[in-house]
Amino acid sequence: MIRLLSGLAFAIYRAFCDEITAEERLRLEADLTVLEAMRSLTFEGWRGYIKHFSSMGCEIMDKKRLTDVKQAISKAQEYISLNLAENLTLHACAQSVHLSPSYFANAFKRKPA
């Protein structure tokens, strides 16, 4: 059972690795090392730790997504400024930043600070 739970924690780590910075990876690796050292945890202890580990990874991914959206909106604003003389459409603006028109429209409306 411990091997299965340890494997689950490592699989979660691998899922986040491709999308995070080296600094964020080090944070997750430190937590994974602590988890490996505490192999004698109860099932509830493992459950809580995996929940914490997953939440930490999701928090990192949410921050990355927010940063990506900010960058896309900024690039779209630049595209709009450069093409004001054109007949701009939602589709063209969304396509300029490689987003679907509906996702782009929602992100543009909510424009993160």
One Martini backbone bead per residue (centre of mass of N, CA, C, O) as a GRO file, in nm:
protein
  113
    1MET     BB    1   0.058   0.063  -0.021
    2ILE     BB    2   0.296   0.257   0.002
    3ARG     BB    3   0.391   0.227  -0.290
    4LEU     BB    4   0.135   0.337  -0.417
    5LEU     BB    5   0.134   0.619  -0.277
    6SER     BB    6   0.415   0.700  -0.369
    7GLY     BB    7   0.350   0.676  -0.673
    8LEU     BB    8   0.132   0.891  -0.673
    9ALA     BB    9   0.307   1.128  -0.586
   10PHE     BB   10   0.506   1.102  -0.826
   11ALA     BB   11   0.294   1.138  -1.053
   12ILE     BB   12   0.215   1.420  -0.974
   13TYR     BB   13   0.489   1.544  -1.010
   14ARG     BB   14   0.525   1.473  -1.315
   15ALA     BB   15   0.275   1.633  -1.415
   16PHE     BB   16   0.409   1.920  -1.327
   17CYS     BB   17   0.706   1.947  -1.441
   18ASP     BB   18   0.655   2.064  -1.741
   19GLU     BB   19   0.504   2.346  -1.609
   20ILE     BB   20   0.749   2.431  -1.427
   21THR     BB   21   0.976   2.564  -1.247
   22ALA     BB   22   1.263   2.507  -1.082
   23GLU     BB   23   1.167   2.620  -0.811
   24GLU     BB   24   0.901   2.459  -0.798
   25ARG     BB   25   1.031   2.183  -0.820
   26LEU     BB   26   1.191   2.201  -0.553
   27ARG     BB   27   0.945   2.216  -0.368
   28LEU     BB   28   0.828   1.939  -0.449
   29GLU     BB   29   1.081   1.770  -0.386
   30ALA     BB   30   1.090   1.832  -0.086
   31ASP     BB   31   0.817   1.702  -0.024
   32LEU     BB   32   0.888   1.422  -0.136
   33THR     BB   33   1.118   1.366   0.062
   34VAL     BB   34   0.949   1.376   0.315
   35LEU     BB   35   0.762   1.148   0.236
   36GLU     BB   36   0.980   0.926   0.213
   37ALA     BB   37   1.063   0.955   0.525
   38MET     BB   38   0.733   0.890   0.594
   39ARG     BB   39   0.645   0.573   0.555
   40SER     BB   40   0.477   0.539   0.849
   41LEU     BB   41   0.221   0.632   0.771
   42THR     BB   42  -0.088   0.660   0.768
   43PHE     BB   43  -0.343   0.670   0.566
   44GLU     BB   44  -0.430   0.956   0.654
   45GLY     BB   45  -0.153   1.079   0.622
   46TRP     BB   46  -0.127   1.025   0.317
   47ARG     BB   47  -0.381   1.165   0.231
   48GLY     BB   48  -0.300   1.447   0.334
   49TYR     BB   49  -0.035   1.469   0.175
   50ILE     BB   50  -0.149   1.436  -0.111
   51LYS     BB   51  -0.337   1.673  -0.091
   52HIS     BB   52  -0.119   1.884  -0.043
   53PHE     BB   53   0.051   1.823  -0.296
   54SER     BB   54  -0.175   1.880  -0.502
   55SER     BB   55  -0.239   2.169  -0.413
   56MET     BB   56   0.038   2.284  -0.468
   57GLY     BB   57   0.042   2.221  -0.773
   58CYS     BB   58  -0.221   2.375  -0.844
   59GLU     BB   59  -0.124   2.652  -0.754
   60ILE     BB   60   0.105   2.673  -0.955
   61MET     BB   61  -0.074   2.638  -1.213
   62ASP     BB   62  -0.257   2.884  -1.165
   63LYS     BB   63  -0.035   3.095  -1.184
   64LYS     BB   64   0.051   3.021  -1.471
   65ARG     BB   65  -0.218   3.069  -1.609
   66LEU     BB   66  -0.242   3.367  -1.534
   67THR     BB   67   0.015   3.451  -1.681
   68ASP     BB   68  -0.070   3.351  -1.964
   69VAL     BB   69  -0.320   3.533  -1.988
   70LYS     BB   70  -0.178   3.803  -1.959
   71GLN     BB   71  -0.001   3.765  -2.212
   72ALA     BB   72  -0.229   3.729  -2.417
   73ILE     BB   73  -0.367   4.002  -2.368
   74SER     BB   74  -0.124   4.177  -2.434
   75LYS     BB   75  -0.090   4.073  -2.726
   76ALA     BB   76  -0.375   4.152  -2.819
   77GLN     BB   77  -0.347   4.455  -2.770
   78GLU     BB   78  -0.119   4.487  -2.972
   79TYR     BB   79  -0.273   4.384  -3.217
   80ILE     BB   80  -0.495   4.596  -3.208
   81SER     BB   81  -0.313   4.848  -3.231
   82LEU     BB   82  -0.185   4.752  -3.514
   83ASN     BB   83  -0.514   4.700  -3.632
   84LEU     BB   84  -0.726   4.945  -3.633
   85ALA     BB   85  -0.780   4.969  -3.952
   86GLU     BB   86  -0.914   4.717  -3.926
   87ASN     BB   87  -1.151   4.448  -3.933
   88LEU     BB   88  -1.208   4.338  -3.636
   89THR     BB   89  -1.220   4.023  -3.475
   90LEU     BB   90  -1.250   3.790  -3.246
   91HIS     BB   91  -1.113   3.565  -3.404
   92ALA     BB   92  -0.852   3.720  -3.480
   93CYS     BB   93  -0.760   3.785  -3.192
   94ALA     BB   94  -0.752   3.495  -3.088
   95GLN     BB   95  -0.561   3.383  -3.307
   96SER     BB   96  -0.310   3.568  -3.230
   97VAL     BB   97  -0.309   3.384  -2.931
   98HIS     BB   98  -0.418   3.085  -2.946
   99LEU     BB   99  -0.740   3.109  -2.904
  100SER     BB  100  -1.045   3.083  -2.834
  101PRO     BB  101  -1.301   3.295  -2.863
  102SER     BB  102  -1.441   3.233  -2.588
  103TYR     BB  103  -1.193   3.242  -2.406
  104PHE     BB  104  -1.097   3.520  -2.486
  105ALA     BB  105  -1.346   3.683  -2.404
  106ASN     BB  106  -1.340   3.605  -2.105
  107ALA     BB  107  -1.049   3.697  -2.044
  108PHE     BB  108  -1.086   3.993  -2.134
  109LYS     BB  109  -1.310   4.066  -1.932
  110ARG     BB  110  -1.127   3.964  -1.672
  111LYS     BB  111  -0.873   4.093  -1.673
  112PRO     BB  112  -0.598   4.068  -1.519
  113ALA     BB  113  -0.390   4.255  -1.292
   0.00000   0.00000   0.00000
